[in-house]
Amino acid sequence: MSESVVDLLLSLRAQGIALWAEHGKLRFDAPAGAMTPALRERLVARRAEIVAFLAEADLAERSTVRIAMTDGVGLAADLYRPKREGVVTEEPLPVVWCHERYRRAEHVSGGVLTKLDSQPWLKELLRHGYVVAVVDVRGGGASEGTRPVEFDPQEARDAHTVTEWLAEQPWSTGRVGMFGMSYSGISQLLAAGTAPPHLAAIVPQMAMFDLYAFLRPGGVFRDDFARNWAETVRRLDTEAGVAAAGDPDIHGLVAEHRLNARVFEQAAALEFRDSTDRASGLALYEHINPAAALADISASGVPVCHLTGWYDVWVRDTTLWYRNLTNPQRLVIGPWSHNKWSDEDIAREHLRWYDHWLKGIDNGVTGERPVRYFTMSAPTGTEWRTASRWPPPHVRPRAFHFHEGPAGTVSSANDGLLLAEDETGAAPADGADAYEVDYSATTGRTSRWSDGYGGGFRYDLTANDRKALTYTSPVLTEDLEVTGHPLVHLWVTSTHPDGEFFVYLEEVDEKGDSHYVSEAVIRASHRGLGTPPYDGMGLPYHPGTAESVAPLPGEPVELVADMHPTSNVFVAGRRLRISVTCCDRDNAHVPQRDPVPVVRVHRGPGHPSRVVLPVAPRL
């Protein structure tokens, strides 16, 4: 793989070599002897590419300021004002900004890596006449202050102050929007909850809804995500490398950040939804839960365009935001994971939303059906679909029951069959499949969960299926489109009073390779169901409170959980598969019990273990 232009320019800068474009020609200034014949030859070979890149780099003027909060704490901010023919645009423009958790800019290989480098689609906003701003959060980057907890309400108040400061600047029209993904997506929603008068639109990309349901879905602790994310922000907050904001003592600011809360230790200590943090005395899952701001966000009336992907850690959360807010809204779900998405699609969606709400352009975005989603493996040219609501109104539930095998498709613990309820043939016989828990079972180190903290995204379920109970359908004779939230019903017993159950929806191709589609997880002691304090779309809600947990009895009990939503065409000639394990070693905390438990998944009319898929009818 050839060296990128950014890496090349950074390496040259480290040698004291400066490059610039002048009237379409490449110019340089270098110390004596630095511009060797070999290096000159490399530059000549890539001249056109470098000149084009440098022209792009001159799209905006970057300046760095410190914005004072109401309590005197200063937040570091980078401002990018568009240029036209090399001259900064003086006319007032709308401003879009990001409340950045992961450093607005940092030193890399002798240069400064900015948000425009890491998120190149932002250049489209500059080209279309927007000022772009990136602001380090309190206690992070080059900003002052400390962080007693993530999503501290003070942070939303800071966002209110920043929004109004941007609106007051002479180069601003007073129409302000926000952008950002992950933490910065959540920050947008919480900022809207404070109702800044000049906040005209937000585009939260991949934003969490329910903190407890994410960190402990079904009562199972996502310890790998929590640990790695906590280590990442600790390093960013306390180690050198952040780009200064005119600070005489950047090292002093970084030292101050060492007082920030220890995120993993906080999360690990809070087992139940109503657990109390010892340091603050607060029930943090309630105090800092994004969903707790629903009423305030709706009351603000700020228009919201939600962006997510089918393999994102927060695709379920995004659909809950959409269902619960009353603001003007749009929902876009692509074939993306948390850190793998299309710059072109992302730029287009931001521009259409901003152009309408910040510039008053009648581009039709509010007249379209508000839900736009990508159906994976659909015929070419038909992948992007629209709907009037979520889930789409045309889908219907279809149950697929667990049967005794063999299916003859995999050397798993049982090789069971998966048959649709409406298919002809024998009804499922009463029975059970025994499974000795395998604590080596894992979906790997490049799952949707590891991708959430930048660990990569790629699945190979072959080894995991061999360590699982599997239920595989016959070869599909026609395409089967699944769009919505699959539901899993497991009837189980165990030799231990508790256990964790990981259930995967997979597509088996013609070669017998199994491809990940979605998953659910439930801890048996957390199987109790309750009523959510919001519109839960009829999905099972597990309260997760200390009093709601109960051990497994001796007789079979039903565990119900929803899988992350998807839209996927299971292609004719392939098979459906459900696999069940009691461990996902690399992605979730599972206590290793001794003796190793033996669980039984029951099936048949008395205990109908099954998956219910939201199926789109064939047209």
C-alpha positions as CSV (number, residue, x, y, z in Angstrom):
1,M,0.0,0.0,0.0
2,S,1.5,3.3,-1.1
3,E,2.2,6.1,1.5
4,S,-0.7,8.5,1.9
5,V,-0.2,12.2,1.0
6,V,-0.8,13.1,4.6
7,D,1.9,10.7,5.8
8,L,4.3,11.9,3.1
9,L,3.8,15.6,4.0
10,L,4.2,14.9,7.7
11,S,7.4,13.0,7.2
12,L,8.8,15.9,5.0
13,R,7.8,18.4,7.7
14,A,9.7,16.4,10.3
15,Q,12.8,16.8,8.0
16,G,12.2,20.6,7.8
17,I,10.9,20.4,4.3
18,A,8.0,22.7,3.4
19,L,5.8,22.1,0.3
20,W,3.2,24.5,-1.1
21,A,1.2,24.9,-4.3
22,E,1.6,28.1,-6.4
23,H,-0.5,28.6,-9.6
24,G,-0.8,24.8,-10.0
25,K,2.9,24.2,-9.5
26,L,4.7,22.5,-6.6
27,R,7.2,24.6,-4.6
28,F,9.4,23.7,-1.7
29,D,11.8,25.1,0.9
30,A,14.3,22.6,2.4
31,P,17.5,22.6,4.5
32,A,20.7,22.0,2.5
33,G,21.0,18.4,1.4
34,A,17.5,17.4,2.5
35,M,16.0,17.4,-1.0
36,T,17.8,14.3,-2.3
37,P,17.5,13.2,-6.0
38,A,15.5,10.1,-4.8
39,L,13.1,12.3,-2.8
40,R,12.8,14.8,-5.7
41,E,11.9,11.9,-8.0
42,R,9.2,10.7,-5.6
43,L,7.7,14.1,-5.4
44,V,7.7,14.6,-9.2
45,A,5.9,11.2,-9.6
46,R,3.1,12.3,-7.2
47,R,3.1,16.0,-8.1
48,A,-0.5,16.1,-9.3
49,E,-1.8,14.3,-6.3
50,I,0.2,16.5,-3.9
51,V,-0.9,19.8,-5.6
52,A,-4.5,18.7,-5.5
53,F,-4.2,17.8,-1.8
54,L,-2.6,21.2,-1.0
55,A,-5.3,23.0,-2.8
56,E,-7.8,21.2,-0.7
57,A,-5.9,22.1,2.4
58,D,-6.3,25.8,1.6
59,L,-10.1,25.5,1.8
60,A,-10.2,27.3,5.1
61,E,-8.4,29.4,7.6
62,R,-7.8,27.6,10.9
63,S,-7.6,29.6,14.1
64,T,-7.6,28.5,17.7
65,V,-9.4,30.2,20.5
66,R,-10.4,29.6,24.1
67,I,-14.1,30.0,24.9
68,A,-15.0,30.9,28.5
69,M,-17.7,28.9,30.2
70,T,-20.1,30.5,32.8
71,D,-17.8,29.2,35.7
72,G,-14.7,30.6,34.1
73,V,-13.4,27.3,32.7
74,G,-11.9,27.7,29.2
75,L,-12.6,25.3,26.4
76,A,-10.1,25.0,23.5
77,A,-11.7,25.5,20.1
78,D,-10.6,25.3,16.5
79,L,-12.4,27.5,14.0
80,Y,-12.4,26.9,10.3
81,R,-13.6,29.7,8.1
82,P,-14.1,29.0,4.4
83,K,-11.8,30.6,1.8
84,R,-12.7,31.6,-1.8
85,E,-9.7,31.9,-4.1
86,G,-7.4,31.9,-1.1
87,V,-9.2,34.7,0.7
88,V,-11.3,34.1,3.9
89,T,-15.0,34.7,3.2
90,E,-16.1,37.8,5.2
91,E,-19.9,37.4,4.8
92,P,-21.6,35.9,7.8
93,L,-22.2,32.1,7.4
94,P,-24.0,29.4,9.4
95,V,-21.8,27.6,11.9
96,V,-21.7,23.9,12.6
97,W,-19.7,22.5,15.5
98,C,-18.6,19.4,17.3
99,H,-18.2,18.9,21.0
100,E,-15.1,16.7,20.8
101,R,-14.3,14.0,23.4
102,Y,-11.2,12.6,21.6
103,R,-9.1,15.7,21.0
104,R,-9.9,18.3,18.4
105,A,-6.3,18.2,17.1
106,E,-3.1,16.5,18.1
107,H,0.6,16.4,17.2
108,V,1.5,13.5,14.8
109,S,4.9,12.9,13.2
110,G,6.0,16.5,13.5
111,G,2.7,17.9,12.3
112,V,-0.8,18.6,13.6
113,L,-3.6,16.2,12.7
114,T,-6.9,18.1,12.8
115,K,-10.6,17.1,12.5
116,L,-10.5,18.0,8.8
117,D,-7.8,15.3,8.4
118,S,-9.5,12.6,10.3
119,Q,-13.0,13.5,9.0
120,P,-12.4,14.7,5.4
121,W,-16.1,14.8,4.6
122,L,-16.2,18.0,6.6
123,K,-14.5,19.8,3.7
124,E,-17.8,19.5,1.8
125,L,-19.4,21.7,4.5
126,L,-16.7,24.3,4.0
127,R,-17.2,24.2,0.2
128,H,-20.9,24.7,0.7
129,G,-20.5,27.8,2.8
130,Y,-20.4,26.7,6.5
131,V,-18.0,27.7,9.2
132,V,-16.8,24.6,11.1
133,A,-15.8,24.6,14.7
134,V,-14.4,21.8,16.9
135,V,-14.3,22.2,20.7
136,D,-12.5,20.0,23.2
137,V,-14.8,18.9,26.1
138,R,-14.2,20.1,29.6
139,G,-11.4,18.1,31.1
140,G,-10.3,16.7,27.8
141,G,-7.9,17.7,24.9
142,A,-6.5,21.2,25.6
143,S,-9.6,22.4,27.6
144,E,-9.4,23.3,31.2
145,G,-11.4,21.5,34.0
146,T,-11.9,18.0,35.2
147,R,-14.4,15.2,34.5
148,P,-16.2,13.7,37.6
149,V,-18.2,11.5,35.3
150,E,-18.9,11.1,31.6
151,F,-22.0,12.9,30.3
152,D,-21.9,15.2,33.4
153,P,-24.9,17.6,33.1
154,Q,-22.3,20.4,33.2
155,E,-21.1,19.3,29.8
156,A,-24.5,20.0,28.2
157,R,-24.5,23.4,29.8
158,D,-21.1,24.0,28.3
159,A,-22.5,23.1,24.9
160,H,-25.3,25.7,25.4
161,T,-22.6,28.4,26.1
162,V,-20.5,27.4,23.1
163,T,-23.5,27.5,20.8
164,E,-24.5,30.9,21.9
165,W,-20.9,32.2,21.6
166,L,-20.7,30.9,18.1
167,A,-24.0,32.6,17.2
168,E,-22.7,36.0,18.4
169,Q,-19.6,36.1,16.3
170,P,-19.5,38.7,13.4
171,W,-18.8,35.9,10.9
172,S,-21.9,33.9,12.0
173,T,-25.4,34.3,10.7
174,G,-26.6,33.2,14.2
175,R,-27.9,29.9,12.8
176,V,-25.9,27.1,14.5
177,G,-25.9,23.3,14.0
178,M,-24.0,20.5,15.5
179,F,-22.3,17.3,14.2
180,G,-20.3,14.4,15.5
181,M,-20.4,10.7,16.1
182,S,-20.4,8.4,19.1
183,Y,-19.8,10.5,22.2
184,S,-20.1,13.7,20.2
185,G,-23.4,12.4,18.8
186,I,-24.8,11.9,22.3
187,S,-23.5,15.3,23.3
188,Q,-25.6,16.9,20.5
189,L,-28.8,15.5,21.9
190,L,-27.9,16.5,25.5
191,A,-27.0,20.0,24.2
192,A,-30.4,20.3,22.5
193,G,-32.0,19.4,25.9
194,T,-30.7,22.7,27.2
195,A,-32.6,24.6,24.4
196,P,-29.9,27.0,23.2
197,P,-31.9,29.7,21.4
198,H,-29.6,29.6,18.3
199,L,-29.3,25.8,17.9
200,A,-31.1,25.3,14.6
201,A,-30.4,21.6,13.8
202,I,-28.3,18.6,14.9
203,V,-27.1,15.5,13.2
204,P,-26.2,12.9,15.9
205,Q,-24.3,10.0,14.2
206,M,-24.4,6.7,16.1
207,A,-25.6,7.9,19.5
208,M,-26.4,5.9,22.6
209,F,-29.9,6.0,24.2
210,D,-29.8,3.9,27.4
211,L,-26.5,3.7,29.2
212,Y,-27.4,0.7,31.3
213,A,-28.9,-1.3,28.4
214,F,-25.6,-0.7,26.5
215,L,-23.1,-1.4,29.2
216,R,-25.1,-4.3,30.7
217,P,-27.5,-5.6,28.0
218,G,-29.7,-8.2,29.6
219,G,-27.6,-7.9,32.7
220,V,-24.3,-9.0,30.9
221,F,-21.4,-6.6,31.4
222,R,-19.7,-5.4,28.2
223,D,-16.4,-5.3,30.0
224,D,-14.1,-5.3,27.0
225,F,-15.7,-2.2,25.5
226,A,-15.8,-0.4,28.9
227,R,-12.1,-1.2,29.6
228,N,-10.7,-0.3,26.2
229,W,-12.8,2.8,25.9
230,A,-11.8,3.9,29.4
231,E,-8.1,3.3,28.6
232,T,-8.4,5.3,25.4
233,V,-9.9,8.4,27.0
234,R,-7.5,8.2,29.9
235,R,-4.6,8.2,27.6
236,L,-6.0,11.1,25.5
237,D,-6.8,13.1,28.6
238,T,-3.5,12.6,30.4
239,E,-0.7,12.0,27.9
240,A,1.2,14.5,25.8
241,G,0.3,15.1,22.2
242,V,-2.7,17.3,22.2
243,A,-2.5,20.4,20.1
244,A,-2.3,23.5,22.3
245,A,-4.8,26.4,22.2
246,G,-2.4,29.3,23.0
247,D,-1.7,27.7,26.3
248,P,1.5,28.8,28.2
249,D,1.3,25.5,30.1
250,I,-0.3,22.7,28.2
251,H,1.4,20.2,30.6
252,G,-0.4,21.8,33.5
253,L,-3.7,21.3,31.8
254,V,-2.9,17.6,31.1
255,A,-1.9,17.2,34.7
256,E,-5.3,18.6,35.8
257,H,-7.0,16.0,33.7
258,R,-5.4,13.2,35.8
259,L,-8.1,14.1,38.4
260,N,-10.8,12.8,35.9
261,A,-12.9,9.9,37.1
262,R,-11.7,6.4,36.4
263,V,-14.4,5.3,33.9
264,F,-13.9,1.6,33.9
265,E,-13.8,1.3,37.7
266,Q,-17.0,3.4,37.9
267,A,-18.8,1.2,35.4
268,A,-17.6,-2.1,36.8
269,A,-18.9,-1.2,40.3
270,L,-22.4,-0.5,39.1
271,E,-24.0,-3.9,38.6
272,F,-27.7,-2.9,38.6
273,R,-29.7,-0.1,37.0
274,D,-30.3,1.3,40.4
275,S,-26.8,0.9,41.8
276,T,-25.3,3.9,43.5
277,D,-21.9,5.3,42.8
278,R,-19.9,5.4,46.1
279,A,-17.9,8.5,45.3
280,S,-20.9,10.7,44.3
281,G,-23.8,9.0,46.0
282,L,-25.7,9.2,42.7
283,A,-27.5,6.4,40.8
284,L,-25.4,7.1,37.7
285,Y,-27.5,5.1,35.3
286,E,-30.3,7.5,36.0
287,H,-28.3,10.7,36.6
288,I,-26.3,10.6,33.4
289,N,-28.5,8.4,31.2
290,P,-29.1,10.1,27.8
291,A,-32.6,8.8,27.6
292,A,-33.5,10.7,30.8
293,A,-33.3,13.9,28.7
294,L,-36.1,12.9,26.3
295,A,-38.6,15.4,27.5
296,D,-36.2,18.3,27.5
297,I,-34.9,17.4,24.0
298,S,-38.5,17.1,22.6
299,A,-39.4,20.4,24.3
300,S,-36.5,22.2,22.5
301,G,-38.0,21.4,19.1
302,V,-34.5,21.2,17.6
303,P,-34.7,19.3,14.3
304,V,-32.7,16.0,14.5
305,C,-31.3,13.8,11.7
306,H,-30.2,10.5,13.1
307,L,-27.5,8.5,11.4
308,T,-26.4,4.9,12.2
309,G,-25.5,1.6,10.6
310,W,-26.7,-2.0,10.9
311,Y,-23.5,-3.1,12.5
312,D,-23.2,-0.1,14.9
313,V,-23.1,-0.7,18.6
314,W,-26.0,1.8,18.9
315,V,-28.3,1.0,16.0
316,R,-31.0,-0.2,18.4
317,D,-30.5,3.0,20.4
318,T,-30.9,5.2,17.4
319,T,-34.2,3.7,16.5
320,L,-35.3,4.3,20.1
321,W,-34.3,8.0,19.8
322,Y,-36.3,8.3,16.7
323,R,-39.4,6.6,18.2
324,N,-39.4,8.7,21.3
325,L,-38.6,12.3,20.2
326,T,-41.3,14.6,18.9
327,N,-38.9,17.0,17.1
328,P,-38.8,17.3,13.3
329,Q,-36.8,14.1,12.6
330,R,-35.1,12.0,9.9
331,L,-33.6,8.5,10.4
332,V,-30.9,7.1,8.1
333,I,-29.5,3.6,8.6
334,G,-26.7,2.4,6.3
335,P,-24.7,-0.8,5.9
336,W,-22.1,0.6,8.3
337,S,-20.4,-0.3,11.5
338,H,-19.4,2.3,14.2
339,N,-16.1,3.1,12.5
340,K,-16.7,2.1,8.9
341,W,-19.1,4.3,6.9
342,S,-19.3,6.2,3.6
343,D,-18.0,9.8,3.6
344,E,-20.1,10.5,0.6
345,D,-23.3,9.4,2.2
346,I,-22.5,11.1,5.5
347,A,-21.7,14.4,3.8
348,R,-24.8,14.3,1.7
349,E,-27.1,13.7,4.7
350,H,-25.5,16.5,6.7
351,L,-25.7,19.0,3.9
352,R,-29.3,18.3,3.1
353,W,-30.3,18.7,6.8
354,Y,-28.2,21.8,7.3
355,D,-29.2,23.5,4.0
356,H,-32.8,23.3,5.0
357,W,-32.7,24.2,8.6
358,L,-29.7,26.6,8.7
359,K,-30.0,28.2,5.3
360,G,-33.7,27.9,4.6
361,I,-33.3,26.1,1.3
362,D,-36.4,24.2,0.2
363,N,-34.6,21.0,-0.9
364,G,-37.5,18.7,-0.1
365,V,-35.8,16.9,2.8
366,T,-38.8,17.4,5.1
367,G,-41.3,16.3,2.4
368,E,-39.8,12.9,2.0
369,R,-40.7,9.8,4.0
370,P,-38.6,10.3,7.1
371,V,-37.0,6.8,7.4
372,R,-34.3,5.9,4.9
373,Y,-32.5,2.5,5.3
374,F,-30.2,0.2,3.3
375,T,-31.3,-3.4,2.8
376,M,-28.2,-5.6,2.6
377,S,-27.9,-8.1,-0.3
378,A,-31.0,-6.6,-2.0
379,P,-30.8,-6.5,-5.8
380,T,-28.4,-3.8,-7.1
381,G,-30.0,-0.5,-7.3
382,T,-32.8,-1.3,-4.9
383,E,-30.8,-1.4,-1.6
384,W,-31.9,2.0,-0.3
385,R,-35.5,2.0,0.9
386,T,-37.8,4.5,2.6
387,A,-40.6,4.1,5.1
388,S,-43.1,6.4,6.9
389,R,-42.1,5.1,10.3
390,W,-39.9,2.7,12.2
391,P,-40.2,-0.3,12.1
392,P,-41.6,-0.2,8.6
393,P,-45.3,-0.9,8.6
394,H,-45.3,-3.6,5.9
395,V,-43.2,-6.2,7.8
396,R,-44.9,-9.1,9.6
397,P,-43.6,-11.5,12.3
398,R,-42.7,-15.0,11.2
399,A,-41.6,-17.6,13.7
400,F,-38.8,-20.2,13.1
401,H,-38.8,-23.0,15.7
402,F,-35.9,-25.1,17.0
403,H,-36.1,-28.7,16.0
404,E,-34.1,-31.8,16.6
405,G,-31.4,-32.4,13.9
406,P,-29.3,-33.3,12.3
407,A,-29.3,-30.5,9.8
408,G,-26.1,-31.9,8.3
409,T,-24.5,-28.5,8.0
410,V,-22.1,-28.0,10.9
411,S,-20.2,-30.0,13.5
412,S,-21.7,-28.1,16.4
413,A,-22.9,-29.4,19.8
414,N,-26.2,-30.6,18.4
415,D,-26.6,-29.6,14.7
416,G,-30.3,-28.8,15.1
417,L,-32.9,-27.8,12.5
418,L,-34.6,-24.4,12.2
419,L,-38.0,-24.6,10.6
420,A,-40.6,-21.9,9.8
421,E,-43.9,-22.3,11.8
422,D,-45.9,-22.1,8.5
423,E,-43.9,-24.7,6.7
424,T,-45.4,-28.1,6.1
425,G,-44.1,-31.1,7.8
426,A,-43.9,-32.6,11.3
427,A,-44.5,-30.3,14.3
428,P,-41.5,-29.9,16.6
429,A,-41.3,-32.8,19.0
430,D,-40.8,-32.1,22.7
431,G,-37.2,-32.4,23.6
432,A,-34.1,-30.6,24.8
433,D,-30.5,-30.0,23.6
434,A,-27.9,-30.4,26.3
435,Y,-24.8,-28.1,26.2
436,E,-21.8,-28.0,28.5
437,V,-20.8,-24.3,28.7
438,D,-17.6,-23.7,26.6
439,Y,-15.8,-20.7,28.1
440,S,-13.6,-20.4,25.0
441,A,-16.5,-19.5,22.8
442,T,-16.1,-16.0,21.2
443,T,-17.1,-14.0,18.2
444,G,-13.6,-12.6,18.1
445,R,-11.6,-9.4,18.6
446,T,-13.1,-7.6,15.6
447,S,-16.7,-7.6,16.5
448,R,-19.3,-4.8,16.4
449,W,-18.3,-4.2,20.1
450,S,-14.6,-3.9,19.5
451,D,-15.2,-1.7,16.4
452,G,-17.0,0.7,18.8
453,Y,-13.7,1.6,20.4
454,G,-11.7,1.4,17.1
455,G,-10.7,-2.2,17.3
456,G,-11.7,-3.2,13.8
457,F,-14.7,-5.0,12.3
458,R,-14.6,-8.4,10.7
459,Y,-16.5,-11.6,11.7
460,D,-15.6,-15.3,11.1
461,L,-18.1,-17.4,13.0
462,T,-16.9,-20.8,11.9
463,A,-15.0,-21.7,15.1
464,N,-17.8,-20.2,17.3
465,D,-20.5,-22.3,15.6
466,R,-18.6,-25.5,16.4
467,K,-18.7,-24.5,20.1
468,A,-22.4,-23.7,20.0
469,L,-25.8,-25.1,19.8
470,T,-26.9,-24.5,16.3
471,Y,-30.3,-24.5,14.5
472,T,-30.0,-24.3,10.7
473,S,-32.8,-24.0,8.1
474,P,-33.1,-26.0,4.9
475,V,-31.8,-24.2,1.8
476,L,-34.0,-21.2,1.1
477,T,-36.0,-21.6,-2.1
478,E,-36.7,-17.9,-2.4
479,D,-35.2,-14.7,-1.1
480,L,-36.2,-13.8,2.5
481,E,-36.1,-10.1,3.5
482,V,-35.8,-9.5,7.2
483,T,-36.2,-5.8,8.3
484,G,-36.7,-4.8,11.9
485,H,-36.0,-6.3,15.3
486,P,-35.8,-10.1,15.5
487,L,-37.0,-11.6,18.8
488,V,-35.5,-14.7,20.5
489,H,-37.4,-17.0,22.9
490,L,-35.3,-19.6,24.7
491,W,-36.7,-22.1,27.1
492,V,-33.9,-23.2,29.4
493,T,-32.8,-25.1,32.4
494,S,-29.3,-25.3,33.9
495,T,-27.3,-27.2,36.6
496,H,-26.3,-23.7,37.9
497,P,-28.8,-21.0,39.1
498,D,-27.6,-18.5,36.6
499,G,-26.0,-18.2,33.1
500,E,-25.5,-16.0,30.2
501,F,-27.0,-16.8,26.8
502,F,-25.6,-15.3,23.5
503,V,-27.8,-15.8,20.5
504,Y,-26.6,-15.1,16.9
505,L,-28.6,-14.7,13.7
506,E,-26.4,-15.9,10.8
507,E,-26.6,-16.5,7.1
508,V,-24.9,-19.7,5.8
509,D,-23.7,-19.4,2.2
510,E,-23.4,-22.0,-0.5
511,K,-19.9,-23.0,0.7
512,G,-21.1,-23.6,4.3
513,D,-19.5,-20.4,5.6
514,S,-21.5,-18.6,8.2
515,H,-21.9,-14.8,8.2
516,Y,-22.9,-12.7,11.1
517,V,-26.1,-10.7,10.8
518,S,-27.2,-9.8,14.4
519,E,-27.3,-11.0,18.0
520,A,-29.0,-10.8,21.4
521,V,-27.8,-11.5,24.9
522,I,-29.6,-12.2,28.2
523,R,-28.5,-13.3,31.6
524,A,-30.9,-15.8,33.0
525,S,-31.2,-14.1,36.4
526,H,-32.2,-10.9,34.6
527,R,-35.0,-12.5,32.6
528,G,-37.8,-10.6,34.4
529,L,-39.7,-8.2,32.2
530,G,-41.0,-4.7,33.0
531,T,-42.5,-1.6,31.4
532,P,-39.9,0.9,30.1
533,P,-40.2,4.6,31.0
534,Y,-40.4,5.4,27.2
535,D,-41.8,3.9,24.0
536,G,-39.9,0.6,23.8
537,M,-41.5,-0.4,20.5
538,G,-43.0,-3.4,22.2
539,L,-39.6,-5.0,22.6
540,P,-38.8,-6.9,25.8
541,Y,-37.5,-4.5,28.6
542,H,-35.4,-6.0,31.4
543,P,-35.5,-3.6,34.4
544,G,-32.0,-4.7,35.6
545,T,-32.7,-3.5,39.2
546,A,-31.4,-5.4,42.2
547,E,-34.9,-6.5,43.2
548,S,-35.9,-7.8,39.7
549,V,-33.3,-10.5,39.4
550,A,-34.1,-14.2,40.3
551,P,-32.2,-17.5,40.1
552,L,-33.2,-20.2,37.6
553,P,-35.7,-22.7,39.1
554,G,-35.6,-26.4,38.4
555,E,-38.2,-26.3,35.6
556,P,-37.8,-24.7,32.2
557,V,-38.3,-20.9,32.1
558,E,-38.5,-18.6,29.1
559,L,-35.8,-16.0,28.3
560,V,-36.9,-13.3,25.8
561,A,-34.6,-10.9,24.2
562,D,-34.5,-8.7,21.1
563,M,-31.7,-8.8,18.6
564,H,-30.2,-5.6,17.2
565,P,-32.3,-4.5,14.2
566,T,-31.2,-5.3,10.7
567,S,-32.4,-5.2,7.1
568,N,-31.0,-8.1,5.2
569,V,-32.1,-10.3,2.3
570,F,-31.3,-13.9,3.0
571,V,-30.7,-15.0,-0.6
572,A,-32.2,-18.1,-2.1
573,G,-29.7,-21.0,-2.1
574,R,-28.5,-20.0,1.4
575,R,-29.6,-21.0,4.9
576,L,-30.6,-19.3,8.1
577,R,-28.9,-20.2,11.3
578,I,-29.4,-19.5,15.0
579,S,-26.4,-20.3,17.2
580,V,-26.5,-20.3,21.0
581,T,-23.5,-20.1,23.3
582,C,-23.1,-19.2,27.0
583,C,-19.9,-17.1,26.6
584,D,-18.4,-14.4,24.3
585,R,-15.0,-14.4,25.8
586,D,-13.5,-11.4,24.0
587,N,-16.6,-9.1,24.2
588,A,-18.4,-9.7,27.5
589,H,-17.8,-10.7,31.1
590,V,-18.9,-14.2,32.0
591,P,-18.0,-15.7,35.4
592,Q,-16.3,-19.1,35.0
593,R,-18.3,-21.4,37.2
594,D,-17.1,-24.6,38.8
595,P,-18.3,-27.2,38.1
596,V,-18.9,-26.2,34.5
597,P,-22.7,-25.9,34.0
598,V,-24.7,-28.0,31.7
599,V,-27.6,-26.1,30.2
600,R,-30.6,-27.4,28.3
601,V,-32.4,-25.5,25.6
602,H,-35.9,-27.0,25.5
603,R,-38.1,-27.2,22.3
604,G,-41.4,-28.4,21.2
605,P,-45.1,-27.4,21.8
606,G,-44.6,-27.2,25.6
607,H,-41.5,-25.1,25.5
608,P,-41.3,-23.5,22.0
609,S,-37.8,-22.1,21.7
610,R,-37.8,-20.0,18.5
611,V,-36.7,-16.8,16.7
612,V,-39.4,-14.5,15.4
613,L,-38.2,-12.6,12.4
614,P,-39.7,-9.4,11.0
615,V,-40.3,-10.5,7.4
616,A,-41.1,-8.2,4.5
617,P,-43.7,-9.8,2.2
618,R,-42.6,-10.6,-1.4
619,L,-44.0,-8.1,-3.9
